[in-house]
Amino acid sequence: MERFIEECKKAILRYHKMWVEADGNLGVFINQEKAYWTYKDSYIEREWQILKRAWNKACLKKDTT
């Protein structure tokens, strides 16, 4: 699993410049200095917190099929 994660991170970094250029070509203006990276722990932890809140509010249910 760790190797898979590392390869995913490499892919993100490999294509980052192209993504920024595509955003510019499409007229999307994003502050790249403050952009979030989905592989960083801070992002992942926030997503887990959101899922936990949704679970606690019964917005999610367990699939039993």
Rosetta blueprint (number, residue, H / E / L):
1 M L
2 E H
3 R H
4 F H
5 I H
6 E H
7 E H
8 C H
9 K H
10 K H
11 A H
12 I H
13 L H
14 R H
15 Y H
16 H H
17 K H
18 M H
19 W H
20 V H
21 E H
22 A H
23 D H
24 G H
25 N H
26 L H
27 G L
28 V L
29 F L
30 I L
31 N L
32 Q L
33 E L
34 K L
35 A L
36 Y L
37 W L
38 T L
39 Y L
40 K L
41 D H
42 S H
43 Y H
44 I H
45 E H
46 R H
47 E H
48 W H
49 Q H
50 I H
51 L H
52 K H
53 R H
54 A H
55 W H
56 N H
57 K L
58 A L
59 C L
60 L L
61 K L
62 K L
63 D L
64 T L
65 T L
